[in-house]
Amino acid sequence: MNSKLAIGLLAGAGFALLGGCVFMPAVDQLGRETAATAAAAPDPQAPRLPSLETRHIDLQSDEQEVIGELQVMFARDENTFVTIARAYDVGYEELRAANPGVDVWLPGEGTPIYLPTALVLPDAPHDGIVLNLPSMRLLYFTTTTSAAGTELKSVTSHPIGIGREGWATPTGVAEVTQKARDPTWYPPASVRAEHAELGDPLPSIVPPGPDNPLGAFALRLSIPGYLIHGTNKPAGVGMRVSHGCIRLYPEDIQALFERVPAGTPVYIVDQPVLAGWRDGRLYLEVHAPLAEDQRDLAAEAARVLGAALERAGRPELTLDQAAIAKIVDERRGIPLPVLGLSAPRPQLAGVRIIENTVPIGETETTASNQP
């Protein structure tokens, strides 16, 4: 996607989440898609397929705007959203948003759980690391050259935990300045003061080990005091629980740490509404905005969809306004088609049904409000 992002360097500047049914368009006598209609739940007797690779995706071109594919699995009795999320490398809040009305601690045996493993790429450079705060996703874009001299572009996608309200992760452009294995944590005075008020005093230095909230790997950013790091509380990934730093699952930060060199650019954006093209269809993806964000999501949807039509040179195309309103209202964080003259859309019952690979007996229940 060609970026229209215009955000300045941070130096000297202010720092500034589908249940068993979903709407699908009907087609009237003129062949146009009309108001959304309910789709059947996935067939529990259908064969289970292997899950798709969602961490690393090859891009067809630098202009690609939608990646991945929606998948569905059926819960076992002991599954929770925390364990499901980690097993499929999605975040807690994005899994909850994609499955409204499902109990996050007791989904129930045989309950279909939709995995938000498709996404519209943010409007940011396809270069280095891109963090979109409302979707709580990190994207790492890389380009390699084949033996034949062909450029091969790919993107790595991971869920992240970000700063909670009052400790928001800043937006802007930064870079990775330093890499640390087994980092030591030096809690800032503000964090120590907060913990002291809560009767949970922190030491001035936390050495590497199981009690260190930075985990085993950290990438220091040029924004003073901010890191991309692991965690000793993986349940917090996909939530707003930190003091502004960006946390990843331990296995994700380890893989990222080995690949990301110092000097890598980092683009931190706040884009709850995303629109992108794939195979002639226009998709709209809407996330719940950050709590402090007061923007009009309907107006934002109109803006990004208009920009997508202009980008394709097709401003005259008819959009499914009922579908758009529903996507904005539900905020499920899943790309859904909105082009009124597009080809018939597959029903949710046709989503890829995959094996449940959540480890049996594993539980994670806590998240910490630390870095």
LINJOPE-V244483 format. One record per run of one state. SS is the DSSP state (alpha for helix, beta for strand, coil for the rest). FROM is the first residue (numbers start at 1). TO is the last residue. If there is no record, write none. Layout:
# LINJOPE-V244483
((SS	FROM	TO) (SS	FROM	TO))
This chain:
# LINJOPE-V244483
((coil	1	8) (beta	9	9) (coil	10	22) (beta	23	27) (coil	28	32) (beta	33	38) (coil	39	48) (beta	49	49) (coil	50	55) (beta	56	59) (coil	60	65) (beta	66	68) (coil	69	70) (beta	71	74) (coil	75	80) (alpha	81	87) (coil	88	91) (alpha	92	98) (coil	99	111) (beta	112	115) (coil	116	117) (beta	118	120) (coil	121	127) (beta	128	132) (coil	133	136) (beta	137	145) (coil	146	150) (beta	151	159) (coil	160	160) (beta	161	163) (coil	164	171) (beta	172	181) (coil	182	184) (beta	185	185) (coil	186	188) (alpha	189	197) (coil	198	205) (beta	206	206) (coil	207	216) (beta	217	221) (coil	222	226) (beta	227	229) (coil	230	233) (alpha	234	236) (coil	237	239) (beta	240	242) (coil	243	245) (beta	246	247) (coil	248	249) (alpha	250	259) (coil	260	264) (beta	265	269) (coil	270	272) (beta	273	278) (coil	279	280) (beta	281	286) (coil	287	296) (alpha	297	311) (coil	312	318) (beta	319	319) (coil	320	320) (alpha	321	330) (coil	331	335) (beta	336	337) (coil	338	338) (beta	339	339) (coil	340	347) (alpha	348	350) (coil	351	351) (beta	352	354) (coil	355	371))
